[in-house]
Amino acid sequence: MKAALIASAAMLIAALAGAAAEQADESATPSASKLATPEALKAEIETLRDLKVAWKKVEWRTCLLGALNEAAREKKPVFLWVLGGAPADGRC
C-alpha cells in the first residue's frame, strides 16, 4: 500500500512539473519597461488574476489530518505542498 501511494505521489509530482515546464514561456512575461506605469501594472495584475489555471480547480485541503483521512477513505494519494517550511509552523 505504501509503495503504491509513493509511486502515485511521484507520478503526480512529475506530471505537475512537466505541465509547469510547458507553461513556462518566458516570451509571455512582460518586461519591466512595459509595466512602468501604475495603470499598466494594474492591468497586468488583473490579467494574471483572471487566468484559468488547473491548480485553481483543485479542491485543496488545509488540514493535513483531514486530507489523510479523506484520501484513505477514497483510496487516493495525498499531494503535500510545503513552501518555506513545515505546514505546522504556519509558513506554507
N, C-alpha and C positions, 0 to 999 in steps of 0.2 A: 504494500500500500504506500509506504513512504517513498520507495523508488519511483513508483508511478506518479506520485504527487510532485516529486522533484523534477522528473522528466517533463511533466506538463508545464511546470513553472518555467523551466529552462526554455522550452519551446515558445512560451508566451513572451518571455523577455526577448528572445531572438527575433520573433515576429515584430514586436514593437520597435526594436532597434532598427530593423530593416525598413519598416514603414517610416520611421523618423528620418532615416538617411535619405529615403526617396523624396521626402518633402523638403529637405534642407537645400533649397535652391537659393544660392546667395544672390542671384540676379534680382530676386524679388525683395530683397532687403533694401529699404531706402537709404540713401546716403545722408550724412549729417547736413549737407547743404540744402537738401530738399525739405528738411524739417526745421529750417531756420526761423520760421515764424510760428507764433503760438497757434494760429489757425491751422497751419499745415500739420503741426504735431497733434492737435485735437482730432483732425480728420484721420490721421494715421491710427490713433488710439481707437476711434470708432470702427475703423475698418478691421482692426485686429479683434475687437470685442465681438463683432458680428460673425467671425469665422465659424464655419460649420466643421468642427474637428471631431474625430472619433472619441477622444477622451472625455468630451463633454457629455456624450451619450451613455457613458458607463455609470452605473448606479454605485458610486463609491461609498464605502463604509468608513466611518471614523472610529469605530470601536473594534479593536483587533479581536477581542474575545467573541463578540457578536458575529464578526465575519468568519472566524474559525468555526463556530457552531453552525452557522448557515452553510458554509462550504461542506462540512462533514455531513449535514443533513441532506444536501443536494448532490453530494459526491462530486464536487467541483473543486478546482485548485484555488488557492489564495494568492493574489499578487500583492506583495507588500511594497509600498513606495515610501522610502525614507529619504529625506533631504536634510543634510546638515546635522544629523544626529539621530538618536533613537526616538521612536514615537512617544515614549514616556516622558521625555524632557521638554515636550511642547514646541520643538523647533522644526517639526516636519511639515 
